[in-house]
Amino acid sequence: IGVLGPWTCDPIIARALPEVAARLAITRLNRDPSFTEGYWWDWLLLPEGCRTAQAVANLPKAEGYAAALVGALNPATCGAAGLLATAWNKPLVSWACEGEALATLVTPMPEPSGVLHSVLSYFRWAQVAVVAAPQDLWREVGQGLAQELRARGLPVTVVTTTGSDGEEAQEALRRVQRADGVRVVVMCMHSVLLGGEEQRVLLEKAEDLGMTDGTYVFIPYDALTFPLPYRRVPYPVLANNTKLRLAYDAVLTITIDSPDLTLHEALQEAKEAFEIPNHVDPMQV
């Protein structure tokens, strides 16, 4: 199995965490006779990080080795991954790809744009702005999300990028303010709860500009694609930053429910069974 991933741009985490996840999954797979049926499963990691060109260059390594692909997590590589998987006649399982690229892929969970569209329709929030981090990973996410929402009939009036510089964030938010009727700002960037610097700066600037008083709703995109722990989980970044905590009143987080085990509980069980290293940080995972 070829494993593509992950979202993070940190090169150390980008290598270590997918290896831990793949090793854990394959170990459990090989332990279950109902899945193995006489086969022995192995895995090959194809690092993605935030560099699309490098991620695409890594894909051919799976042709002769892998019988299937898990990923892509970088939406910018979805098209290439889908075409190569089709040419190689190998199944590809991805939960981060949007739009036409999905025609050749197995999708084990709802498209993030579809979930977001349902929520926006429920609250009758029509006008949307998309603000993305500058890495090509997030730019592709933002552009793809805007196209999908427009295809579903929701007008996306602003699509812009911002980095960790305060002036960039302020200019992006000024564009949102100048747009007519925008109610929702979708943040395509790493969650501030998990260390995302761009999102922290953006929300703090939104607080400075008075945009967190209920006039706008800020929705993190990344939480749409994984179960962000929300029960009895303290997030130190909110406890240690008053301005961010105030701004977070305007944030609506939509995440995948995990009714059986939370991420933390599942990791703790795996640690106690010596299936994963003790130093793995749940926040980074």
matplotlib code that plots the C-alpha trace (Angstrom):
import matplotlib.pyplot as plt

x = [0.0, 1.3, 0.6, 0.7, 0.8, 0.4, -1.0, 1.7, 4.5, 7.0, 9.4, 10.1, 6.5, 5.6, 7.8, 7.3, 3.5, 2.5, 5.1, 3.5, 0.0, 0.9, 2.8, -0.1, -2.7, -0.6, 0.2, -3.5, -4.4, -1.9, -3.2, -6.7, -7.2, -10.5, -8.5, -5.3, -6.7, -3.2, -1.5, 1.1, 0.6, 3.4, 3.5, 5.6, 5.5, 5.4, 6.0, 3.9, 4.4, 3.4, 5.5, 3.2, 6.0, 7.9, 4.7, 3.9, 7.5, 7.1, 4.0, 5.8, 7.6, 4.4, 3.8, 5.9, 5.5, 2.0, -1.2, -3.2, -2.8, -4.0, -4.1, -3.6, -3.8, -2.4, -5.3, -2.9, -1.8, -5.3, -5.5, -2.1, -2.7, -6.1, -4.8, -1.8, -3.9, -6.3, -3.4, -1.9, -5.3, -4.8, -7.5, -6.9, -8.6, -8.6, -10.7, -9.1, -9.8, -12.6, -14.4, -13.6, -10.5, -12.9, -14.3, -11.7, -11.3, -12.9, -14.3, -14.9, -16.3, -18.4, -16.7, -15.8, -17.4, -20.7, -20.7, -19.9, -22.6, -25.2, -24.2, -24.2, -27.6, -29.1, -28.2, -29.0, -25.5, -25.1, -22.1, -18.8, -15.1, -12.2, -8.9, -6.0, -2.5, 0.2, 1.6, 0.5, -1.2, -3.6, -3.9, -5.1, -7.6, -9.0, -9.4, -10.9, -13.3, -14.4, -15.1, -17.1, -19.2, -20.0, -20.9, -23.4, -24.9, -23.2, -21.5, -17.9, -17.1, -13.5, -10.7, -7.4, -4.2, -2.5, 0.6, 1.8, 2.5, 0.0, -0.3, -1.1, -3.8, -5.2, -5.3, -7.1, -9.7, -10.1, -11.0, -13.6, -15.1, -15.2, -17.1, -20.9, -22.8, -20.1, -21.3, -18.8, -15.0, -13.6, -10.0, -8.0, -4.9, -3.6, -5.8, -4.6, -5.6, -2.8, -0.2, -1.3, 0.4, -1.4, -4.8, -3.7, -2.7, -5.8, -8.2, -6.3, -6.5, -10.2, -10.6, -8.7, -11.0, -14.2, -15.1, -15.6, -18.7, -21.1, -21.0, -18.9, -18.6, -15.1, -15.0, -11.7, -11.5, -9.0, -11.4, -13.8, -11.4, -10.6, -12.1, -10.8, -11.2, -13.7, -14.9, -12.9, -9.9, -8.0, -6.3, -3.4, -3.2, -6.7, -5.9, -2.7, -4.0, -6.8, -7.3, -7.4, -9.9, -12.2, -11.8, -12.6, -16.2, -16.7, -15.3, -17.7, -15.9, -17.4, -15.6, -16.1, -17.7, -15.9, -18.6, -16.6, -13.1, -11.7, -8.4, -6.7, -8.3, -7.4, -3.8, -3.6, -4.8, -2.2, 0.5, -0.4, -0.3, 3.2, 1.8, 3.1, 5.9, 5.2, 6.5, 3.8, 2.0, -1.8, -1.9, 0.5, -1.4]
y = [0.0, 3.4, 6.0, 9.6, 12.4, 14.4, 17.9, 19.4, 21.5, 20.6, 18.1, 16.1, 15.7, 15.1, 12.0, 10.7, 10.8, 9.0, 6.3, 5.8, 5.7, 3.4, 1.0, 0.9, 0.3, -2.4, -4.2, -4.4, -5.5, -8.3, -9.4, -10.0, -13.2, -11.9, -9.1, -10.9, -14.0, -15.4, -12.1, -10.2, -6.4, -3.9, -0.1, 2.5, 6.2, 8.9, 12.2, 15.1, 18.0, 21.3, 21.1, 20.0, 19.4, 17.1, 15.3, 14.6, 13.5, 10.9, 9.2, 7.0, 5.2, 3.4, 1.9, -1.2, -1.6, -0.7, -2.5, 0.5, 4.1, 5.9, 9.7, 12.2, 14.6, 17.6, 18.5, 19.9, 16.4, 14.9, 15.2, 13.6, 10.8, 10.0, 9.8, 7.7, 5.4, 4.9, 4.3, 1.7, 0.2, 0.6, 1.8, 5.2, 6.1, 9.8, 12.0, 15.4, 15.6, 17.7, 17.9, 16.1, 14.4, 12.2, 10.5, 7.8, 7.7, 5.8, 8.3, 6.9, 10.1, 13.0, 15.8, 18.7, 21.1, 19.2, 19.3, 23.0, 23.6, 21.8, 23.9, 27.2, 26.4, 25.5, 28.9, 30.7, 32.1, 32.7, 35.0, 33.4, 34.5, 32.1, 33.1, 30.6, 30.3, 31.1, 27.5, 25.9, 23.2, 25.7, 27.9, 24.8, 23.9, 27.5, 27.6, 24.2, 24.9, 28.2, 26.3, 23.6, 26.0, 28.1, 24.9, 24.2, 27.7, 29.6, 32.8, 33.1, 36.7, 36.8, 34.3, 35.6, 34.5, 35.6, 34.6, 35.1, 38.8, 41.1, 43.5, 40.7, 39.4, 42.9, 43.5, 40.1, 41.0, 44.5, 42.8, 40.8, 43.9, 45.7, 42.8, 43.2, 40.9, 38.5, 36.6, 33.6, 33.5, 30.0, 29.7, 27.3, 26.9, 24.9, 25.2, 27.6, 25.0, 22.8, 25.5, 27.2, 30.6, 32.1, 31.4, 32.9, 36.2, 36.3, 35.9, 38.4, 40.9, 40.2, 41.0, 44.3, 45.2, 44.4, 41.5, 39.0, 40.7, 38.4, 40.2, 37.4, 33.7, 32.2, 28.5, 26.4, 24.2, 21.6, 20.4, 19.3, 16.5, 14.9, 14.4, 17.4, 16.5, 18.8, 17.0, 17.7, 18.8, 21.9, 23.9, 25.9, 28.4, 29.7, 29.8, 31.8, 34.4, 36.6, 38.3, 35.0, 33.6, 36.6, 36.2, 32.5, 33.3, 34.0, 30.7, 27.9, 24.5, 21.7, 18.4, 14.7, 13.0, 10.1, 8.4, 5.3, 6.5, 10.0, 10.5, 10.9, 7.7, 5.7, 6.9, 6.1, 2.5, 2.1, 3.5, 1.1, -1.8, -0.6, -0.2, 3.3, 5.3, 7.0, 10.3, 10.8, 14.1, 13.9, 17.5, 17.0, 13.9]
z = [0.0, -1.0, 1.8, 0.7, 3.3, 5.4, 5.7, 7.8, 6.3, 9.1, 7.5, 10.7, 11.5, 7.9, 7.9, 11.4, 11.9, 8.6, 9.4, 12.8, 11.4, 8.5, 10.8, 13.3, 10.5, 8.7, 12.0, 12.9, 9.3, 9.3, 12.7, 11.4, 9.4, 7.9, 6.2, 5.3, 3.6, 3.2, 2.2, 4.1, 3.9, 3.7, 3.1, 1.3, 2.5, -0.2, 1.6, 0.4, 2.8, 1.2, -1.9, -4.7, -7.3, -4.9, -4.0, -7.7, -8.3, -5.5, -7.0, -9.6, -6.8, -6.0, -9.5, -9.1, -5.4, -4.2, -5.1, -3.8, -2.8, 0.4, -0.2, -1.6, 1.3, -0.7, -2.9, -5.5, -6.2, -6.5, -10.3, -10.9, -8.3, -9.8, -13.4, -12.4, -10.3, -13.2, -15.6, -13.2, -12.5, -8.7, -6.3, -4.6, -1.4, -0.6, 1.7, 0.8, -2.9, -4.4, -7.7, -10.9, -9.5, -7.4, -10.5, -10.3, -6.5, -3.7, -1.2, 2.3, 3.7, 2.5, 0.5, 2.8, 0.3, 0.6, 4.4, 4.3, 1.8, 4.0, 7.1, 5.2, 3.6, 7.0, 8.4, 5.2, 4.9, 1.1, 0.6, 1.4, 1.4, 1.3, 2.9, 2.4, 3.7, 1.1, 0.7, -2.6, -0.6, 0.9, -2.2, -4.1, -1.3, -1.3, -5.0, -5.2, -2.4, -4.1, -7.3, -5.6, -3.6, -6.7, -8.6, -5.7, -6.1, -3.3, -4.4, -3.3, -3.7, -2.2, -2.6, -1.2, 0.6, 3.8, 5.7, 9.2, 8.7, 10.4, 7.5, 5.0, 7.3, 7.7, 3.9, 3.4, 6.0, 4.5, 1.2, 3.0, 4.6, 1.2, -0.4, -0.4, 1.9, 3.0, 6.1, 6.3, 6.1, 5.5, 6.7, 4.5, 6.7, 9.7, 12.7, 15.4, 18.0, 16.5, 16.1, 12.9, 12.9, 9.9, 11.5, 14.8, 13.1, 11.0, 14.0, 16.1, 13.3, 12.9, 16.6, 16.2, 13.2, 15.1, 12.8, 15.7, 17.2, 15.3, 12.0, 10.5, 11.1, 10.7, 9.8, 9.8, 6.8, 8.1, 10.9, 8.2, 7.2, 10.6, 14.0, 16.0, 19.7, 21.4, 24.5, 27.7, 25.7, 26.9, 24.1, 25.7, 22.9, 23.9, 27.6, 27.1, 24.6, 25.6, 22.3, 20.5, 23.0, 22.4, 18.6, 18.9, 19.9, 16.2, 15.1, 14.1, 14.0, 12.0, 12.6, 12.2, 15.2, 16.8, 18.9, 20.0, 20.9, 20.8, 19.1, 22.5, 23.9, 20.8, 21.0, 24.7, 24.0, 21.3, 23.5, 26.3, 23.9, 22.7, 19.2, 18.8, 20.5, 23.8, 22.6, 19.9, 20.6, 20.1, 19.1, 16.2, 15.1]

ax = plt.figure().add_subplot(projection="3d")
ax.plot(x, y, z, "-o")
ax.set_aspect("equal")
plt.show()
